[in-house]
């Protein structure tokens, strides 16, 4: 029986912990997150508030649990945009290598890469205002050329294989060959890349929320929790440490899971371990 890579097991455990917190918070949280209780502000950890309270008297554990919803939802939707638009563009570019279509797609990718997600978010929010939706659009737009490049680079060698020539001889068109033969052969690489972009999406959402361009109050966000805690970093450091630790552990778990998936799905690496 094939052993799972330790990185995959550890990464899945860490990622699963925060995913479970987000799912549980959909149904239950220890305390309401929309209430302000100044009398309970900045309380230390206790049986009532396991991680204490923030400067407005809100339960930190509840804020972290609901904040996981925001981070995960933004990252999933942003990666979904990148996959849904970037992969078909990459496959189309590979199927028409050297043509005007390939050139247009790749130069368009270069244009998007010239603007980081934060700059794209600033442009979007300047027109439509800051929100989680606009953060999703900004991160998703930046993900499109990532997946387009990965899909094109992985698909190009596939088009030189004998079974592709056989499919062409059988009369199959480029679109059908890309869907039936090329995509299944590069799916493993796309899955690994999606895991990596998911972790980067969580970081990007935290960064956008930190500067006020992401989810807006009263929706909790790990990035905004960091921003609100920066003025009390010396007097109450746990207000910044806890959301920062949540971001670090989630991103670490996803990166470990991505490395583990790469090792598990790549047959050459499996043979090397054997």
Backbone torsions as a table, in degrees:
resi	resn	phi	psi	omega
1	UNK	NA	137.4	-178.1
2	UNK	-73.9	128.8	177.7
3	UNK	-80.9	138.1	176.1
4	UNK	-76.0	141.4	178.4
5	UNK	-61.2	139.0	178.7
6	UNK	-56.4	-35.9	179.3
7	UNK	-61.7	-36.9	179.4
8	UNK	-67.1	-41.8	-179.3
9	UNK	-65.7	-47.8	-179.7
10	UNK	-65.3	-43.9	179.7
11	UNK	-62.9	-42.0	178.7
12	UNK	-65.3	-35.6	179.0
13	UNK	-66.2	-46.7	179.7
14	UNK	-65.1	-45.5	-179.7
15	UNK	-65.3	-40.5	179.3
16	UNK	-63.6	-33.0	179.1
17	UNK	-62.1	-46.8	-178.4
18	UNK	-75.4	-31.6	175.0
19	UNK	-65.3	-40.7	177.9
20	UNK	-63.3	-40.8	178.0
21	UNK	-60.8	-41.9	-180.0
22	UNK	-66.2	-41.1	-179.6
23	UNK	-67.9	-41.8	178.7
24	UNK	-62.6	-38.7	-177.2
25	UNK	-67.2	-16.9	175.2
26	UNK	-66.8	-27.9	-176.6
27	UNK	-109.2	-30.1	-174.2
28	UNK	-157.0	139.5	169.7
29	UNK	-135.6	152.7	-177.7
30	UNK	-57.8	-37.2	-178.8
31	UNK	-144.2	155.3	177.4
32	UNK	-64.4	142.3	-176.5
33	UNK	-98.9	-7.0	-176.3
34	UNK	-102.1	6.3	179.8
35	UNK	-102.1	139.9	177.4
36	UNK	-105.5	122.9	-179.8
37	UNK	-127.1	85.6	-175.8
38	UNK	-59.7	-31.6	-179.8
39	UNK	-63.7	-23.2	-178.1
40	UNK	-103.9	13.7	-173.5
41	UNK	-67.8	143.1	173.1
42	UNK	55.7	39.0	175.7
43	UNK	-79.3	146.2	176.8
44	UNK	-74.1	167.7	176.8
45	UNK	-55.5	139.6	-179.1
46	UNK	-152.9	179.7	178.3
47	UNK	-65.3	-29.6	179.7
48	UNK	-79.8	-43.7	178.6
49	UNK	-122.2	99.3	-170.8
50	UNK	-61.1	-33.1	178.5
51	UNK	-112.3	10.9	179.8
52	UNK	86.9	-170.4	-179.9
53	UNK	-125.0	161.1	-180.0
54	UNK	-93.1	-167.5	-175.3
55	UNK	-68.7	-12.8	177.0
56	UNK	-107.6	6.4	179.0
57	UNK	83.6	10.7	179.5
58	UNK	-83.9	147.2	-179.6
59	UNK	-70.6	122.7	-175.3
60	UNK	-66.7	-40.2	179.6
61	UNK	-59.9	-43.5	178.7
62	UNK	-64.1	-40.1	178.6
63	UNK	-63.6	-40.5	178.8
64	UNK	-65.5	-40.6	-178.9
65	UNK	-64.5	-46.6	-179.8
66	UNK	-73.1	-32.3	175.6
67	UNK	-62.0	-30.5	176.0
68	UNK	-62.8	-34.9	175.9
69	UNK	-57.4	-48.7	-177.0
70	UNK	-61.2	-49.4	-177.3
71	UNK	-62.2	-45.7	-177.1
72	UNK	-68.6	-42.4	-179.4
73	UNK	-63.3	-45.6	179.7
74	UNK	-61.9	-45.2	-177.8
75	UNK	-65.0	-43.4	-179.1
76	UNK	-62.8	-47.7	-178.2
77	UNK	-66.9	-38.1	179.2
78	UNK	-65.8	-42.6	177.0
79	UNK	-66.4	-37.0	177.6
80	UNK	-60.2	-40.6	176.6
81	UNK	-62.7	-44.0	-180.0
82	UNK	-62.3	-42.6	179.8
83	UNK	-68.9	-46.3	-174.6
84	UNK	-64.2	-32.8	-178.3
85	UNK	-103.4	-37.9	-175.4
86	UNK	-72.7	-41.9	-177.6
87	UNK	-63.8	-48.7	176.6
88	UNK	-59.4	-37.6	178.8
89	UNK	-65.5	-41.9	178.7
90	UNK	-64.7	-40.6	178.0
91	UNK	-65.7	-40.3	178.7
92	UNK	-65.0	-40.0	178.8
93	UNK	-64.8	-41.4	179.7
94	UNK	-66.8	-38.9	-179.3
95	UNK	-68.8	-21.7	-178.9
96	UNK	-122.0	43.6	-176.1
97	UNK	-55.8	131.4	177.7
98	UNK	84.0	-4.2	-178.8
99	UNK	-89.6	176.2	177.8
100	UNK	-63.5	-33.6	179.5
101	UNK	-65.4	-44.2	177.5
102	UNK	-60.1	-43.0	-178.5
103	UNK	-65.5	-42.8	-179.8
104	UNK	-63.6	-44.9	-178.4
105	UNK	-63.1	-46.3	-176.1
106	UNK	-71.4	-36.7	177.1
107	UNK	-69.8	-33.5	173.9
108	UNK	-63.5	-39.3	175.4
109	UNK	-60.8	-43.1	178.8
110	UNK	-61.3	-36.7	-179.8
111	UNK	-65.4	-43.4	179.3
112	UNK	-67.4	-38.7	179.0
113	UNK	-62.6	-22.3	-179.9
114	UNK	-70.6	-15.7	-179.2
115	UNK	-118.2	108.9	176.7
116	UNK	-60.2	162.3	-176.8
117	UNK	-59.8	-33.5	179.5
118	UNK	-65.6	-40.7	178.5
119	UNK	-66.7	-41.9	177.6
120	UNK	-61.1	-41.0	179.0
121	UNK	-63.1	-40.3	178.6
122	UNK	-62.7	-42.0	179.2
123	UNK	-64.4	-41.5	-179.1
124	UNK	-68.9	-46.4	-177.7
125	UNK	-69.5	-27.4	176.2
126	UNK	-63.6	-28.0	-180.0
127	UNK	-95.0	-40.7	-172.2
128	UNK	-115.1	-6.7	179.6
129	UNK	92.2	154.5	-178.4
130	UNK	-73.0	138.2	177.3
131	UNK	-169.9	165.7	176.8
132	UNK	-64.5	-35.1	179.3
133	UNK	-62.0	-43.9	179.5
134	UNK	-69.5	-31.1	174.1
135	UNK	-64.4	-40.4	177.8
136	UNK	-61.5	-45.0	179.7
137	UNK	-61.7	-44.1	-177.7
138	UNK	-63.6	-47.8	-179.2
139	UNK	-68.8	-38.9	-179.7
140	UNK	-64.4	-41.5	178.1
141	UNK	-61.3	-40.6	179.2
142	UNK	-67.7	-27.6	179.8
143	UNK	-75.3	-22.5	-175.8
144	UNK	-58.8	-52.6	-179.6
145	UNK	-67.3	-25.5	177.6
146	UNK	-61.6	-52.1	-178.5
147	UNK	-71.9	-30.6	177.1
148	UNK	-64.0	-43.9	179.6
149	UNK	-66.5	-43.2	-179.7
150	UNK	-63.9	-45.5	-179.2
151	UNK	-64.0	-43.0	-180.0
152	UNK	-65.2	-47.4	-178.5
153	UNK	-62.4	-37.0	179.5
154	UNK	-77.4	-29.2	-175.9
155	UNK	-80.0	-29.6	-176.2
156	UNK	-56.3	-46.9	178.5
157	UNK	-65.5	-28.2	-179.5
158	UNK	-65.5	-34.4	-177.9
159	UNK	-68.7	-10.8	178.0
160	UNK	-94.6	-2.9	-176.3
161	UNK	-75.4	157.0	-178.6
162	UNK	-65.5	-36.0	-177.4
163	UNK	-69.4	-22.9	174.8
164	UNK	-72.4	-41.8	176.9
165	UNK	-62.5	-37.0	178.0
166	UNK	-65.0	-40.0	178.2
167	UNK	-65.5	-38.8	177.5
168	UNK	-65.4	-40.7	178.3
169	UNK	-62.6	-33.5	179.4
170	UNK	-75.1	-3.4	175.4
171	UNK	95.9	9.4	179.3
172	UNK	-75.9	140.9	179.4
173	UNK	-82.3	174.1	-176.1
174	UNK	-65.7	-38.7	-179.4
175	UNK	-64.6	-44.9	-178.8
176	UNK	-67.3	-39.7	177.7
177	UNK	-64.1	-41.7	179.3
178	UNK	-61.3	-41.4	-177.2
179	UNK	-76.2	-39.6	-172.3
180	UNK	-91.2	-28.1	-172.7
181	UNK	-120.1	-40.9	-176.2
182	UNK	-78.3	-51.8	-176.1
183	UNK	-57.2	-46.1	178.6
184	UNK	-60.9	-28.3	-178.2
185	UNK	-81.8	-14.6	177.6
186	UNK	-113.4	5.1	-176.6
187	UNK	-60.9	-38.7	-178.9
188	UNK	-59.5	-44.8	-179.9
189	UNK	-65.4	-37.8	179.9
190	UNK	-67.7	-36.3	177.8
191	UNK	-63.8	-44.5	178.5
192	UNK	-63.0	-43.3	179.8
193	UNK	-64.6	-37.4	178.3
194	UNK	-63.1	-38.0	177.8
195	UNK	-63.9	-42.7	178.8
196	UNK	-64.1	-45.0	-179.4
197	UNK	-67.7	-28.3	176.7
198	UNK	-63.9	-44.4	178.0
199	UNK	-65.6	-40.5	177.1
200	UNK	-65.7	-32.4	177.1
201	UNK	-64.5	-39.0	177.0
202	UNK	-65.3	-41.8	176.4
203	UNK	-62.9	-43.0	-178.6
204	UNK	-65.8	-39.6	178.3
205	UNK	-63.7	-42.1	178.4
206	UNK	-63.0	-40.9	179.8
207	UNK	-65.7	-42.7	179.8
208	UNK	-66.4	-40.2	177.7
209	UNK	-67.5	-34.2	180.0
210	UNK	-60.7	-38.6	-179.1
211	UNK	-94.8	8.3	174.5
212	UNK	86.9	15.0	-178.0
213	UNK	-104.7	-1.6	-178.0
214	UNK	-100.9	-140.8	179.7
215	UNK	-59.0	138.3	-176.5
216	UNK	-102.9	154.0	177.9
217	UNK	-56.0	146.2	6.8
218	UNK	-90.3	9.9	179.2
219	UNK	-66.1	121.8	-179.1
220	UNK	-70.0	148.9	177.2
221	UNK	-149.7	137.0	179.5
222	UNK	-60.2	-39.8	-179.8
223	UNK	-64.3	-42.0	179.6
224	UNK	-71.2	-31.8	174.4
225	UNK	-60.9	-40.0	175.6
226	UNK	-63.5	-43.3	-178.7
227	UNK	-63.4	-42.8	-179.0
228	UNK	-69.7	-24.2	-177.0
229	UNK	-88.4	-9.4	-171.9
230	UNK	-66.3	-26.6	179.4
231	UNK	-77.1	-12.1	-179.6
232	UNK	-119.7	25.0	-174.3
233	UNK	-62.9	-29.7	-178.1
234	UNK	-89.2	-31.3	-178.5
235	UNK	-89.3	-35.9	179.8
236	UNK	-137.0	72.1	-173.7
237	UNK	-62.9	-25.7	-177.3
238	UNK	-65.0	-22.6	177.1
239	UNK	-62.7	-30.3	177.5
240	UNK	-94.8	-34.2	-176.5
241	UNK	-64.8	-42.7	-173.9
242	UNK	-65.9	-51.5	176.7
243	UNK	-66.2	-34.7	176.5
244	UNK	-62.9	-40.8	178.5
245	UNK	-66.2	-37.2	177.7
246	UNK	-61.6	-43.1	179.0
247	UNK	-64.1	-46.6	-176.8
248	UNK	-62.5	-46.2	-176.6
249	UNK	-68.3	-37.4	178.4
250	UNK	-66.4	-46.4	179.8
251	UNK	-65.3	-40.4	177.0
252	UNK	-60.6	-45.2	179.5
253	UNK	-61.0	-42.8	-179.9
254	UNK	-68.2	-38.3	177.8
255	UNK	-66.3	-41.5	176.5
256	UNK	-63.2	-40.1	179.5
257	UNK	-66.3	-37.7	176.9
258	UNK	-63.4	-43.7	176.9
259	UNK	-63.3	-41.2	179.1
260	UNK	-65.5	-40.3	177.2
261	UNK	-63.8	-39.4	177.7
262	UNK	-60.7	-44.8	179.6
263	UNK	-66.2	-37.7	-176.7
264	UNK	-75.9	-32.7	-174.3
265	UNK	-92.6	-16.8	-179.8
266	UNK	-88.3	112.1	-177.8
267	UNK	-62.0	-29.0	179.6
268	UNK	-67.9	-38.6	177.4
269	UNK	-69.9	-35.6	177.1
270	UNK	-63.2	-40.3	178.6
271	UNK	-66.4	-35.5	178.9
272	UNK	-64.3	-38.2	178.8
273	UNK	-71.6	-32.6	179.7
274	UNK	-67.3	NA	NA
